[in-house]
Amino acid sequence: MNNLLVRDVKYLDEQYRLGDGIISDTAFKQLEMLFIPEDRKFDYFNQKNNRLLPKLPKGNYKKFLGSLLTKTRLSIQPKIDGCAIAIRYINGKFNKAISEKGLDVSSKIKQIKNVPDCIPIERDFQIRGEL
């Protein structure tokens, strides 16, 4: 990606956060979409796609990494055995939580005090972890 474009988008974002929006929200979202490809077939929260949450197989991490979108950012930590879930926030607000098999467990997850209703991230943000 063009370094000047990256620099400009960062600058526009900083100015917006300082209260000096140089361009409209619509124009900024169009710029942002240049960095965030939207591929609905990888939407684990859509029951129609019938996809299980991805797993990191023992000894074969290359296949797992190959199954992700090219610009996916990961934070990998040691395995904690428990109940696998994924949580989606849209524009900073809790949207949905699903189990490893794709079942909606939102009402149960909302009862956990450490799971926030809102986060300071204004885009589609998904977290996968173990309870």
N, CA, C and O atoms as a printed pandas DataFrame, in Angstrom:
     atom_number atom_name residue_name chain_id  residue_number  x_coord  y_coord  z_coord
0              1         N          MET        A               1    0.860   -1.171    0.000
1              2        CA          MET        A               1    0.000    0.000    0.000
2              3         C          MET        A               1    0.905    1.232    0.000
3              4         O          MET        A               1    1.981    1.228    0.597
4              5         N          ASN        A               2    0.471    2.232   -0.646
5              6        CA          ASN        A               2    1.220    3.478   -0.779
6              7         C          ASN        A               2    1.455    4.115    0.598
7              8         O          ASN        A               2    0.504    4.383    1.332
8              9         N          ASN        A               3    2.727    4.355    0.944
9             10        CA          ASN        A               3    3.064    4.924    2.257
10            11         C          ASN        A               3    2.448    6.304    2.467
11            12         O          ASN        A               3    2.083    6.655    3.589
12            13         N          LEU        A               4    2.329    7.095    1.388
13            14        CA          LEU        A               4    1.714    8.418    1.519
14            15         C          LEU        A               4    0.239    8.297    1.887
15            16         O          LEU        A               4   -0.268    9.070    2.699
16            17         N          LEU        A               5   -0.440    7.337    1.296
17            18        CA          LEU        A               5   -1.851    7.128    1.606
18            19         C          LEU        A               5   -2.016    6.697    3.060
19            20         O          LEU        A               5   -2.904    7.186    3.759
20            21         N          VAL        A               6   -1.166    5.789    3.513
21            22        CA          VAL        A               6   -1.207    5.345    4.909
22            23         C          VAL        A               6   -0.984    6.536    5.835
23            24         O          VAL        A               6   -1.721    6.716    6.805
24            25         N          ARG        A               7    0.019    7.341    5.543
25            26        CA          ARG        A               7    0.315    8.519    6.358
26            27         C          ARG        A               7   -0.876    9.473    6.384
27            28         O          ARG        A               7   -1.237    9.983    7.445
28            29         N          ASP        A               8   -1.486    9.717    5.228
29            30        CA          ASP        A               8   -2.608   10.646    5.151
30            31         C          ASP        A               8   -3.817   10.151    5.944
31            32         O          ASP        A               8   -4.477   10.937    6.624
32            33         N          VAL        A               9   -4.108    8.861    5.862
33            34        CA          VAL        A               9   -5.245    8.313    6.599
34            35         C          VAL        A               9   -4.999    8.425    8.101
35            36         O          VAL        A               9   -5.915    8.759    8.853
36            37         N          LYS        A              10   -3.774    8.148    8.544
37            38        CA          LYS        A              10   -3.448    8.295    9.962
38            39         C          LYS        A              10   -3.612    9.751   10.404
39            40         O          LYS        A              10   -4.145   10.029   11.478
40            41         N          TYR        A              11   -3.149   10.667    9.564
41            42        CA          TYR        A              11   -3.269   12.090    9.879
42            43         C          TYR        A              11   -4.743   12.505    9.985
43            44         O          TYR        A              11   -5.129   13.192   10.930
44            45         N          LEU        A              12   -5.556   12.087    9.020
45            46        CA          LEU        A              12   -6.978   12.429    9.041
46            47         C          LEU        A              12   -7.659   11.853   10.281
47            48         O          LEU        A              12   -8.509   12.505   10.888
48            49         N          ASP        A              13   -7.289   10.646   10.650
49            50        CA          ASP        A              13   -7.858   10.020   11.840
50            51         C          ASP        A              13   -7.461   10.797   13.100
51            52         O          ASP        A              13   -8.302   11.043   13.965
52            53         N          GLU        A              14   -6.198   11.179   13.206
53            54        CA          GLU        A              14   -5.730   11.952   14.366
54            55         C          GLU        A              14   -6.469   13.287   14.466
55            56         O          GLU        A              14   -6.890   13.690   15.550
56            57         N          GLN        A              15   -6.624   13.969   13.330
57            58        CA          GLN        A              15   -7.315   15.261   13.329
58            59         C          GLN        A              15   -8.767   15.107   13.760
59            60         O          GLN        A              15   -9.294   15.943   14.494
60            61         N          TYR        A              16   -9.407   14.042   13.303
61            62        CA          TYR        A              16  -10.797   13.783   13.681
62            63         C          TYR        A              16  -10.898   13.581   15.191
63            64         O          TYR        A              16  -11.801   14.114   15.835
64            65         N          ARG        A              17   -9.967   12.809   15.750
65            66        CA          ARG        A              17   -9.989   12.519   17.188
66            67         C          ARG        A              17   -9.679   13.758   18.026
67            68         O          ARG        A              17  -10.061   13.834   19.194
68            69         N          LEU        A              18   -8.988   14.725   17.427
69            70        CA          LEU        A              18   -8.712   15.996   18.107
70            71         C          LEU        A              18   -9.857   16.990   17.963
71            72         O          LEU        A              18   -9.799   18.095   18.502
72            73         N          GLY        A              19  -10.909   16.590   17.226
73            74        CA          GLY        A              19  -12.074   17.451   17.058
74            75         C          GLY        A              19  -12.035   18.321   15.823
75            76         O          GLY        A              19  -12.860   19.223   15.678
76            77         N          ASP        A              20  -11.090   18.070   14.924
77            78        CA          ASP        A              20  -10.956   18.863   13.711
78            79         C          ASP        A              20  -11.122   17.958   12.485
79            80         O          ASP        A              20  -10.159   17.680   11.770
80            81         N          GLY        A              21  -12.368   17.502   12.254
81            82        CA          GLY        A              21  -12.629   16.619   11.124
82            83         C          GLY        A              21  -12.418   17.343    9.803
83            84         O          GLY        A              21  -13.164   18.261    9.465
84            85         N          ILE        A              22  -11.404   16.930    9.063
85            86        CA          ILE        A              22  -11.057   17.592    7.800
86            87         C          ILE        A              22  -11.940   17.098    6.657
87            88         O          ILE        A              22  -12.279   17.863    5.754
88            89         N          ILE        A              23  -12.309   15.824    6.697
89            90        CA          ILE        A              23  -13.196   15.276    5.659
90            91         C          ILE        A              23  -14.416   14.664    6.337
91            92         O          ILE        A              23  -14.424   14.461    7.551
92            93         N          SER        A              24  -15.433   14.376    5.557
93            94        CA          SER        A              24  -16.670   13.821    6.112
94            95         C          SER        A              24  -16.447   12.384    6.580
95            96         O          SER        A              24  -15.500   11.719    6.163
96            97         N          ASP        A              25  -17.337   11.923    7.453
97            98        CA          ASP        A              25  -17.268   10.540    7.931
98            99         C          ASP        A              25  -17.381    9.550    6.772
99           100         O          ASP        A              25  -16.699    8.526    6.754
100          101         N          THR        A              26  -18.237    9.860    5.815
101          102        CA          THR        A              26  -18.422    8.980    4.658
102          103         C          THR        A              26  -17.141    8.874    3.844
103          104         O          THR        A              26  -16.746    7.779    3.444
104          105         N          ALA        A              27  -16.498    9.997    3.600
105          106        CA          ALA        A              27  -15.247    9.982    2.833
106          107         C          ALA        A              27  -14.158    9.220    3.585
107          108         O          ALA        A              27  -13.378    8.486    2.979
108          109         N          PHE        A              28  -14.107    9.393    4.911
109          110        CA          PHE        A              28  -13.094    8.686    5.693
110          111         C          PHE        A              28  -13.346    7.179    5.667
111          112         O          PHE        A              28  -12.401    6.400    5.544
112          113         N          LYS        A              29  -14.605    6.762    5.781
113          114        CA          LYS        A              29  -14.915    5.327    5.740
114          115         C          LYS        A              29  -14.528    4.730    4.385
115          116         O          LYS        A              29  -14.079    3.586    4.320
116          117         N          GLN        A              30  -14.696    5.493    3.312
117          118        CA          GLN        A              30  -14.275    5.005    1.996
118          119         C          GLN        A              30  -12.763    4.802    1.951
119          120         O          GLN        A              30  -12.282    3.812    1.399
120          121         N          LEU        A              31  -12.012    5.744    2.534
121          122        CA          LEU        A              31  -10.562    5.582    2.608
122          123         C          LEU        A              31  -10.194    4.371    3.464
123          124         O          LEU        A              31   -9.312    3.587    3.113
124          125         N          GLU        A              32  -10.881    4.237    4.583
125          126        CA          GLU        A              32  -10.597    3.141    5.502
126          127         C          GLU        A              32  -10.818    1.785    4.835
127          128         O          GLU        A              32  -10.082    0.836    5.105
128          129         N          MET        A              33  -11.811    1.688    3.981
129          130        CA          MET        A              33  -12.123    0.418    3.315
130          131         C          MET        A              33  -11.004   -0.017    2.371
131          132         O          MET        A              33  -10.951   -1.185    1.986
132          133         N          LEU        A              34  -10.124    0.884    1.998
133          134        CA          LEU        A              34   -8.965    0.491    1.194
134          135         C          LEU        A              34   -8.041   -0.430    1.990
135          136         O          LEU        A              34   -7.291   -1.219    1.415
136          137         N          PHE        A              35   -8.102   -0.322    3.321
137          138        CA          PHE        A              35   -7.241   -1.103    4.190
138          139         C          PHE        A              35   -7.928   -2.333    4.758
139          140         O          PHE        A              35   -7.261   -3.274    5.187
140          141         N          ILE        A              36   -9.249   -2.334    4.764
141          142        CA          ILE        A              36   -9.999   -3.411    5.401
142          143         C          ILE        A              36  -10.872   -4.104    4.352
143          144         O          ILE        A              36  -11.989   -3.656    4.089
144          145         N          PRO        A              37  -10.380   -5.185    3.754
145          146        CA          PRO        A              37  -11.196   -5.882    2.763
146          147         C          PRO        A              37  -12.406   -6.532    3.431
147          148         O          PRO        A              37  -12.309   -7.029    4.553
148          149         N          GLU        A              38  -13.525   -6.527    2.752
149          150        CA          GLU        A              38  -14.733   -7.101    3.307
150          151         C          GLU        A              38  -15.071   -8.353    2.515
151          152         O          GLU        A              38  -15.432   -8.278    1.340
152          153         N          ASP        A              39  -14.954   -9.492    3.158
153          154        CA          ASP        A              39  -15.223  -10.764    2.511
154          155         C          ASP        A              39  -16.226  -11.511    3.370
155          156         O          ASP        A              39  -15.850  -12.131    4.365
156          157         N          ARG        A              40  -17.482  -11.460    3.002
157          158        CA          ARG        A              40  -18.569  -12.001    3.820
158          159         C          ARG        A              40  -18.511  -13.517    3.997
159          160         O          ARG        A              40  -19.109  -14.034    4.941
160          161         N          LYS        A              41  -17.811  -14.247    3.123
161          162        CA          LYS        A              41  -17.787  -15.705    3.281
162          163         C          LYS        A              41  -17.005  -16.107    4.532
163          164         O          LYS        A              41  -17.133  -17.243    4.989
164          165         N          PHE        A              42  -16.197  -15.199    5.096
165          166        CA          PHE        A              42  -15.451  -15.484    6.308
166          167         C          PHE        A              42  -16.136  -14.922    7.549
167          168         O          PHE        A              42  -15.503  -14.782    8.596
168          169         N          ASP        A              43  -17.417  -14.600    7.443
169          170        CA          ASP        A              43  -18.174  -14.062    8.567
170          171         C          ASP        A              43  -18.673  -15.222    9.423
171          172         O          ASP        A              43  -19.681  -15.849    9.099
172          173         N          TYR        A              44  -17.973  -15.504   10.507
173          174        CA          TYR        A              44  -18.329  -16.619   11.378
174          175         C          TYR        A              44  -19.611  -16.338   12.155
175          176         O          TYR        A              44  -20.217  -17.264   12.695
176          177         N          PHE        A              45  -20.031  -15.080   12.219
177          178        CA          PHE        A              45  -21.214  -14.712   12.969
178          179         C          PHE        A              45  -22.496  -14.866   12.153
179          180         O          PHE        A              45  -23.591  -14.710   12.692
180          181         N          ASN        A              46  -22.374  -15.167   10.871
181          182        CA          ASN        A              46  -23.520  -15.349    9.997
182          183         C          ASN        A              46  -23.852  -16.841    9.929
183          184         O          ASN        A              46  -23.079  -17.628    9.383
184          185         N          GLN        A              47  -24.992  -17.220   10.477
185          186        CA          GLN        A              47  -25.380  -18.638   10.528
186          187         C          GLN        A              47  -25.463  -19.271    9.132
187          188         O          GLN        A              47  -25.269  -20.479    8.994
188          189         N          LYS        A              48  -25.749  -18.473    8.100
189          190        CA          LYS        A              48  -25.866  -19.009    6.742
190          191         C          LYS        A              48  -24.539  -19.573    6.235
191          192         O          LYS        A              48  -24.524  -20.500    5.426
192          193         N          ASN        A              49  -23.425  -19.013    6.712
193          194        CA          ASN        A              49  -22.117  -19.486    6.267
194          195         C          ASN        A              49  -21.749  -20.831    6.878
195          196         O          ASN        A              49  -20.916  -21.552    6.331
196          197         N          ASN        A              50  -22.371  -21.177    8.021
197          198        CA          ASN        A              50  -22.174  -22.471    8.655
198          199         C          ASN        A              50  -20.695  -22.798    8.854
199          200         O          ASN        A              50  -20.249  -23.897    8.523
200          201         N          ARG        A              51  -19.943  -21.852    9.390
201          202        CA          ARG        A              51  -18.505  -22.045    9.600
202          203         C          ARG        A              51  -18.205  -22.155   11.089
203          204         O          ARG        A              51  -18.718  -21.381   11.897
204          205         N          LEU        A              52  -17.366  -23.128   11.440
205          206        CA          LEU        A              52  -16.896  -23.258   12.810
206          207         C          LEU        A              52  -15.782  -22.252   13.041
207          208         O          LEU        A              52  -15.122  -21.821   12.095
208          209         N          LEU        A              53  -15.572  -21.877   14.296
209          210        CA          LEU        A              53  -14.463  -20.984   14.610
210          211         C          LEU        A              53  -13.148  -21.653   14.226
211          212         O          LEU        A              53  -12.993  -22.859   14.417
212          213         N          PRO        A              54  -12.206  -20.894   13.691
213          214        CA          PRO        A              54  -10.926  -21.500   13.294
214          215         C          PRO        A              54  -10.136  -21.956   14.516
215          216         O          PRO        A              54  -10.218  -21.352   15.585
216          217         N          LYS        A              55   -9.377  -23.021   14.342
217          218        CA          LYS        A              55   -8.528  -23.554   15.409
218          219         C          LYS        A              55   -7.102  -23.600   14.915
219          220         O          LYS        A              55   -6.851  -23.710   13.715
220          221         N          LEU        A              56   -6.182  -23.517   15.833
221          222        CA          LEU        A              56   -4.772  -23.668   15.511
222          223         C          LEU        A              56   -4.416  -25.130   15.748
223          224         O          LEU        A              56   -4.241  -25.545   16.893
224          225         N          PRO        A              57   -4.309  -25.916   14.676
225          226        CA          PRO        A              57   -4.039  -27.345   14.849
226          227         C          PRO        A              57   -2.648  -27.595   15.407
227          228         O          PRO        A              57   -1.727  -26.806   15.198
228          229         N          LYS        A              58   -2.513  -28.700   16.117
229          230        CA          LYS        A              58   -1.216  -29.054   16.693
230          231         C          LYS        A              58   -0.233  -29.346   15.572
231          232         O          LYS        A              58   -0.463  -30.230   14.747
232          233         N          GLY        A              59    0.864  -28.599   15.547
233          234        CA          GLY        A              59    1.943  -28.859   14.614
234          235         C          GLY        A              59    1.717  -28.380   13.193
235          236         O          GLY        A              59    2.651  -28.431   12.392
236          237         N          ASN        A              60    0.512  -27.911   12.832
237          238        CA          ASN        A              60    0.267  -27.477   11.460
238          239         C          ASN        A              60   -0.326  -26.074   11.452
239          240         O          ASN        A              60   -1.478  -25.875   11.065
240          241         N          TYR        A              61    0.469  -25.115   11.880
241          242        CA          TYR        A              61   -0.019  -23.745   11.958
242          243         C          TYR        A              61   -0.111  -23.084   10.585
243          244         O          TYR        A              61   -0.863  -22.122   10.425
244          245         N          LYS        A              62    0.635  -23.574    9.583
245          246        CA          LYS        A              62    0.615  -22.948    8.259
246          247         C          LYS        A              62   -0.764  -23.058    7.609
247          248         O          LYS        A              62   -1.215  -22.114    6.961
248          249         N          LYS        A              63   -1.431  -24.188    7.772
249          250        CA          LYS        A              63   -2.771  -24.359    7.211
250          251         C          LYS        A              63   -3.746  -23.381    7.869
251          252         O          LYS        A              63   -4.581  -22.778    7.195
252          253         N          PHE        A              64   -3.630  -23.228    9.193
253          254        CA          PHE        A              64   -4.485  -22.288    9.913
254          255         C          PHE        A              64   -4.262  -20.866    9.419
255          256         O          PHE        A              64   -5.220  -20.150    9.130
256          257         N          LEU        A              65   -3.006  -20.455    9.322
257          258        CA          LEU        A              65   -2.697  -19.098    8.869
258          259         C          LEU        A              65   -3.172  -18.868    7.445
259          260         O          LEU        A              65   -3.609  -17.769    7.103
260          261         N          GLY        A              66   -3.088  -19.903    6.610
261          262        CA          GLY        A              66   -3.556  -19.793    5.226
262          263         C          GLY        A              66   -5.063  -19.637    5.113
263          264         O          GLY        A              66   -5.564  -19.169    4.091
264          265         N          SER        A              67   -5.800  -20.031    6.168
265          266        CA          SER        A              67   -7.267  -19.935    6.130
266          267         C          SER        A              67   -7.776  -18.543    6.490
267          268         O          SER        A              67   -8.965  -18.262    6.341
268          269         N          LEU        A              68   -6.884  -17.670    6.962
269          270        CA          LEU        A              68   -7.286  -16.323    7.383
270          271         C          LEU        A              68   -7.160  -15.325    6.240
271          272         O          LEU        A              68   -6.416  -15.555    5.286
272          273         N          LEU        A              69   -7.877  -14.230    6.336
273          274        CA          LEU        A              69   -7.728  -13.150    5.373
274          275         C          LEU        A              69   -6.307  -12.616    5.435
275          276         O          LEU        A              69   -5.675  -12.673    6.490
276          277         N          THR        A              70   -5.796  -12.104    4.335
277          278        CA          THR        A              70   -4.391  -11.703    4.264
278          279         C          THR        A              70   -4.012  -10.611    5.256
279          280         O          THR        A              70   -2.871  -10.590    5.716
280          281         N          LYS        A              71   -4.913   -9.713    5.601
281          282        CA          LYS        A              71   -4.565   -8.614    6.504
282          283         C          LYS        A              71   -5.068   -8.845    7.930
283          284         O          LYS        A              71   -5.180   -7.900    8.712
284          285         N          THR        A              72   -5.370  -10.099    8.265
285          286        CA          THR        A              72   -5.826  -10.409    9.610
286          287         C          THR        A              72   -4.679  -10.238   10.596
287          288         O          THR        A              72   -3.577  -10.741   10.376
288          289         N          ARG        A              73   -4.946   -9.524   11.684
289          290        CA          ARG        A              73   -3.938   -9.348   12.734
290          291         C          ARG        A              73   -4.259  -10.323   13.868
291          292         O          ARG        A              73   -5.411  -10.436   14.286
292          293         N          LEU        A              74   -3.248  -11.016   14.357
293          294        CA          LEU        A              74   -3.438  -12.017   15.399
294          295         C          LEU        A              74   -2.664  -11.666   16.653
295          296         O          LEU        A              74   -1.603  -11.045   16.600
296          297         N          SER        A              75   -3.210  -12.074   17.769
297          298        CA          SER        A              75   -2.495  -12.062   19.035
298          299         C          SER        A              75   -2.653  -13.473   19.576
299          300         O          SER        A              75   -3.744  -13.849   20.007
300          301         N          ILE        A              76   -1.588  -14.257   19.562
301          302        CA          ILE        A              76   -1.662  -15.660   19.966
302          303         C          ILE        A              76   -1.018  -15.811   21.330
303          304         O          ILE        A              76    0.094  -15.340   21.569
304          305         N          GLN        A              77   -1.748  -16.483   22.228
305          306        CA          GLN        A              77   -1.277  -16.701   23.588
306          307         C          GLN        A              77   -1.352  -18.197   23.899
307          308         O          GLN        A              77   -1.993  -18.949   23.164
308          309         N          PRO        A              78   -0.701  -18.637   24.985
309          310        CA          PRO        A              78   -0.762  -20.060   25.338
310          311         C          PRO        A              78   -2.201  -20.532   25.499
311          312         O          PRO        A              78   -3.076  -19.761   25.895
312          313         N          LYS        A              79   -2.435  -21.772   25.196
313          314        CA          LYS        A              79   -3.784  -22.363   25.243
314          315         C          LYS        A              79   -4.308  -22.419   26.664
315          316         O          LYS        A              79   -3.627  -22.890   27.574
316          317         N          ILE        A              80   -5.515  -21.937   26.841
317          318        CA          ILE        A              80   -6.248  -22.079   28.089
318          319         C          ILE        A              80   -7.446  -22.937   27.744
319          320         O          ILE        A              80   -8.289  -22.528   26.946
320          321         N          ASP        A              81   -7.536  -24.114   28.325
321          322        CA          ASP        A              81   -8.610  -25.026   27.969
322          323         C          ASP        A              81   -9.910  -24.585   28.616
323          324         O          ASP        A              81   -9.963  -24.326   29.818
324          325         N          GLY        A              82  -10.941  -24.503   27.819
325          326        CA          GLY        A              82  -12.238  -24.078   28.318
326          327         C          GLY        A              82  -13.260  -24.113   27.200
327          328         O          GLY        A              82  -13.191  -24.959   26.309
328          329         N          CYS        A              83  -14.191  -23.206   27.250
329          330        CA          CYS        A              83  -15.261  -23.106   26.268
330          331         C          CYS        A              83  -14.887  -22.016   25.252
331          332         O          CYS        A              83  -14.755  -20.846   25.611
332          333         N          ALA        A              84  -14.720  -22.407   23.994
333          334        CA          ALA        A              84  -14.331  -21.440   22.957
334          335         C          ALA        A              84  -15.513  -20.556   22.584
335          336         O          ALA        A              84  -16.618  -21.042   22.345
336          337         N          ILE        A              85  -15.264  -19.246   22.537
337          338        CA          ILE        A              85  -16.294  -18.302   22.088
338          339         C          ILE        A              85  -15.653  -17.230   21.221
339          340         O          ILE        A              85  -14.436  -17.041   21.231
340          341         N          ALA        A              86  -16.488  -16.543   20.480
341          342        CA          ALA        A              86  -16.072  -15.366   19.727
342          343         C          ALA        A              86  -17.087  -14.271   20.017
343          344         O          ALA        A              86  -18.287  -14.526   20.121
344          345         N          ILE        A              87  -16.587  -13.052   20.146
345          346        CA          ILE        A              87  -17.452  -11.907   20.420
346          347         C          ILE        A              87  -17.228  -10.877   19.322
347          348         O          ILE        A              87  -16.092  -10.610   18.930
348          349         N          ARG        A              88  -18.320  -10.304   18.831
349          350        CA          ARG        A              88  -18.235   -9.256   17.802
350          351         C          ARG        A              88  -18.759   -7.955   18.378
351          352         O          ARG        A              88  -19.825   -7.896   18.992
352          353         N          TYR        A              89  -17.961   -6.906   18.155
353          354        CA          TYR        A              89  -18.372   -5.537   18.473
354          355         C          TYR        A              89  -18.496   -4.801   17.148
355          356         O          TYR        A              89  -17.618   -4.914   16.292
356          357         N          ILE        A              90  -19.567   -4.056   16.972
357          358        CA          ILE        A              90  -19.740   -3.236   15.772
358          359         C          ILE        A              90  -19.814   -1.787   16.219
359          360         O          ILE        A              90  -20.672   -1.411   17.016
360          361         N          ASN        A              91  -18.896   -0.976   15.690
361          362        CA          ASN        A              91  -18.780    0.431   16.087
362          363         C          ASN        A              91  -18.706    0.592   17.596
363          364         O          ASN        A              91  -19.303    1.504   18.167
364          365         N          GLY        A              92  -17.960   -0.311   18.236
365          366        CA          GLY        A              92  -17.710   -0.217   19.658
366          367         C          GLY        A              92  -18.764   -0.828   20.559
367          368         O          GLY        A              92  -18.564   -0.878   21.773
368          369         N          LYS        A              93  -19.879   -1.296   20.015
369          370        CA          LYS        A              93  -20.960   -1.847   20.830
370          371         C          LYS        A              93  -21.043   -3.362   20.662
371          372         O          LYS        A              93  -20.921   -3.887   19.555
372          373         N          PHE        A              94  -21.256   -4.062   21.793
373          374        CA          PHE        A              94  -21.414   -5.503   21.783
374          375         C          PHE        A              94  -22.519   -5.861   20.798
375          376         O          PHE        A              94  -23.621   -5.317   20.872
376          377         N          ASN        A              95  -22.226   -6.782   19.871
377          378        CA          ASN        A              95  -23.213   -7.182   18.873
378          379         C          ASN        A              95  -23.678   -8.614   19.086
379          380         O          ASN        A              95  -24.877   -8.885   19.141
380          381         N          LYS        A              96  -22.710   -9.540   19.208
381          382        CA          LYS        A              96  -23.085  -10.944   19.275
382          383         C          LYS        A              96  -21.929  -11.760   19.822
383          384         O          LYS        A              96  -20.764  -11.403   19.650
384          385         N          ALA        A              97  -22.263  -12.864   20.487
385          386        CA          ALA        A              97  -21.263  -13.836   20.930
386          387         C          ALA        A              97  -21.712  -15.213   20.449
387          388         O          ALA        A              97  -22.888  -15.566   20.535
388          389         N          ILE        A              98  -20.755  -15.977   19.944
389          390        CA          ILE        A              98  -21.085  -17.316   19.452
390          391         C          ILE        A              98  -20.149  -18.345   20.081
391          392         O          ILE        A              98  -19.033  -18.033   20.497
392          393         N          SER        A              99  -20.644  -19.582   20.133
393          394        CA          SER        A              99  -19.834  -20.689   20.632
394          395         C          SER        A              99  -18.961  -21.212   19.501
395          396         O          SER        A              99  -19.034  -20.735   18.369
396          397         N          GLU        A             100  -18.139  -22.196   19.824
397          398        CA          GLU        A             100  -17.248  -22.797   18.832
398          399         C          GLU        A             100  -18.025  -23.381   17.650
399          400         O          GLU        A             100  -17.527  -23.403   16.525
400          401         N          LYS        A             101  -19.238  -23.849   17.909
401          402        CA          LYS        A             101  -20.055  -24.441   16.849
402          403         C          LYS        A             101  -20.959  -23.426   16.162
403          404         O          LYS        A             101  -21.782  -23.797   15.324
404          405         N          GLY        A             102  -20.816  -22.154   16.506
405          406        CA          GLY        A             102  -21.580  -21.101   15.848
406          407         C          GLY        A             102  -22.910  -20.780   16.499
407          408         O          GLY        A             102  -23.695  -20.015   15.937
408          409         N          LEU        A             103  -23.190  -21.343   17.672
409          410        CA          LEU        A             103  -24.458  -21.072   18.355
410          411         C          LEU        A             103  -24.400  -19.715   19.054
411          412         O          LEU        A             103  -23.373  -19.342   19.622
412          413         N          ASP        A             104  -25.505  -18.988   19.007
413          414        CA          ASP        A             104  -25.583  -17.670   19.631
414          415         C          ASP        A             104  -25.637  -17.831   21.157
415          416         O          ASP        A             104  -26.579  -18.417   21.689
416          417         N          VAL        A             105  -24.633  -17.313   21.848
417          418        CA          VAL        A             105  -24.568  -17.368   23.311
418          419         C          VAL        A             105  -24.495  -15.956   23.905
419          420         O          VAL        A             105  -23.981  -15.763   25.007
420          421         N          SER        A             106  -25.010  -14.984   23.169
421          422        CA          SER        A             106  -24.925  -13.577   23.572
422          423         C          SER        A             106  -25.505  -13.327   24.961
423          424         O          SER        A             106  -24.882  -12.645   25.774
424          425         N          SER        A             107  -26.689  -13.868   25.243
425          426        CA          SER        A             107  -27.328  -13.588   26.535
426          427         C          SER        A             107  -26.494  -14.115   27.701
427          428         O          SER        A             107  -26.458  -13.493   28.762
428          429         N          LYS        A             108  -25.823  -15.252   27.518
429          430        CA          LYS        A             108  -24.975  -15.801   28.580
430          431         C          LYS        A             108  -23.707  -14.968   28.753
431          432         O          LYS        A             108  -23.287  -14.700   29.878
432          433         N          ILE        A             109  -23.107  -14.564   27.653
433          434        CA          ILE        A             109  -21.849  -13.802   27.709
434          435         C          ILE        A             109  -22.079  -12.417   28.306
435          436         O          ILE        A             109  -21.214  -11.903   29.016
436          437         N          LYS        A             110  -23.225  -11.806   28.032
437          438        CA          LYS        A             110  -23.527  -10.481   28.584
438          439         C          LYS        A             110  -23.605  -10.494   30.106
439          440         O          LYS        A             110  -23.471   -9.445   30.737
440          441         N          GLN        A             111  -23.820  -11.665   30.708
441          442        CA          GLN        A             111  -23.908  -11.769   32.163
442          443         C          GLN        A             111  -22.532  -11.770   32.829
443          444         O          GLN        A             111  -22.439  -11.616   34.046
444          445         N          ILE        A             112  -21.468  -11.940   32.049
445          446        CA          ILE        A             112  -20.107  -11.951   32.598
446          447         C          ILE        A             112  -19.651  -10.510   32.793
447          448         O          ILE        A             112  -19.602   -9.739   31.835
448          449         N          LYS        A             113  -19.318  -10.144   34.017
449          450        CA          LYS        A             113  -18.987   -8.759   34.351
450          451         C          LYS        A             113  -17.764   -8.233   33.602
451          452         O          LYS        A             113  -17.693   -7.039   33.312
452          453         N          ASN        A             114  -16.800   -9.100   33.282
453          454        CA          ASN        A             114  -15.568   -8.653   32.619
454          455         C          ASN        A             114  -15.721   -8.451   31.119
455          456         O          ASN        A             114  -14.780   -7.993   30.471
456          457         N          VAL        A             115  -16.868   -8.775   30.551
457          458        CA          VAL        A             115  -17.102   -8.569   29.124
458          459         C          VAL        A             115  -17.822   -7.233   28.958
459          460         O          VAL        A             115  -18.984   -7.107   29.344
460          461         N          PRO        A             116  -17.143   -6.232   28.386
461          462        CA          PRO        A             116  -17.749   -4.896   28.290
462          463         C          PRO        A             116  -18.857   -4.815   27.233
463          464         O          PRO        A             116  -18.834   -5.521   26.225
464          465         N          ASP        A             117  -19.823   -3.935   27.496
465          466        CA          ASP        A             117  -20.881   -3.666   26.512
466          467         C          ASP        A             117  -20.355   -2.798   25.379
467          468         O          ASP        A             117  -20.837   -2.884   24.249
468          469         N          CYS        A             118  -19.358   -1.956   25.684
469          470        CA          CYS        A             118  -18.780   -1.046   24.697
470          471         C          CYS        A             118  -17.257   -1.075   24.801
471          472         O          CYS        A             118  -16.699   -1.262   25.882
472          473         N          ILE        A             119  -16.596   -0.887   23.661
473          474        CA          ILE        A             119  -15.144   -0.762   23.617
474          475         C          ILE        A             119  -14.807    0.453   22.754
475          476         O          ILE        A             119  -15.627    0.853   21.928
476          477         N          PRO        A             120  -13.630    1.049   22.918
477          478        CA          PRO        A             120  -13.286    2.268   22.164
478          479         C          PRO        A             120  -12.709    1.978   20.772
479          480         O          PRO        A             120  -11.669    2.521   20.400
480          481         N          ILE        A             121  -13.387    1.126   20.018
481          482        CA          ILE        A             121  -12.949    0.805   18.653
482          483         C          ILE        A             121  -14.150    0.989   17.740
483          484         O          ILE        A             121  -15.146    0.279   17.879
484          485         N          GLU        A             122  -14.071    1.920   16.819
485          486        CA          GLU        A             122  -15.199    2.284   15.965
486          487         C          GLU        A             122  -15.175    1.544   14.627
487          488         O          GLU        A             122  -15.084    2.165   13.568
488          489         N          ARG        A             123  -15.256    0.231   14.684
489          490        CA          ARG        A             123  -15.344   -0.592   13.471
490          491         C          ARG        A             123  -15.775   -1.982   13.893
491          492         O          ARG        A             123  -15.998   -2.238   15.076
492          493         N          ASP        A             124  -15.892   -2.880   12.927
493          494        CA          ASP        A             124  -16.207   -4.270   13.227
494          495         C          ASP        A             124  -14.971   -4.905   13.854
495          496         O          ASP        A             124  -13.923   -4.993   13.213
496          497         N          PHE        A             125  -15.090   -5.351   15.108
497          498        CA          PHE        A             125  -13.968   -5.911   15.853
498          499         C          PHE        A             125  -14.401   -7.240   16.443
499          500         O          PHE        A             125  -15.430   -7.323   17.113
500          501         N          GLN        A             126  -13.607   -8.290   16.190
501          502        CA          GLN        A             126  -13.970   -9.619   16.665
502          503         C          GLN        A             126  -12.870  -10.181   17.551
503          504         O          GLN        A             126  -11.680  -10.040   17.267
504          505         N          ILE        A             127  -13.297  -10.817   18.625
505          506        CA          ILE        A             127  -12.383  -11.415   19.587
506          507         C          ILE        A             127  -12.737  -12.881   19.719
507          508         O          ILE        A             127  -13.911  -13.238   19.825
508          509         N          ARG        A             128  -11.722  -13.728   19.711
509          510        CA          ARG        A             128  -11.939  -15.152   19.913
510          511         C          ARG        A             128  -11.111  -15.594   21.097
511          512         O          ARG        A             128   -9.932  -15.251   21.190
512          513         N          GLY        A             129  -11.706  -16.352   22.007
513          514        CA          GLY        A             129  -10.974  -16.781   23.182
514          515         C          GLY        A             129  -11.634  -17.953   23.883
515          516         O          GLY        A             129  -12.543  -18.586   23.346
516          517         N          GLU        A             130  -11.167  -18.231   25.081
517          518        CA          GLU        A             130  -11.660  -19.342   25.887
518          519         C          GLU        A             130  -12.201  -18.801   27.202
519          520         O          GLU        A             130  -11.630  -17.882   27.790
520          521         N          LEU        A             131  -13.300  -19.378   27.655
521          522        CA          LEU        A             131  -13.850  -19.062   28.981
522          523         C          LEU        A             131  -13.437  -20.154   29.935
523          524         O          LEU        A             131  -13.784  -20.106   31.115
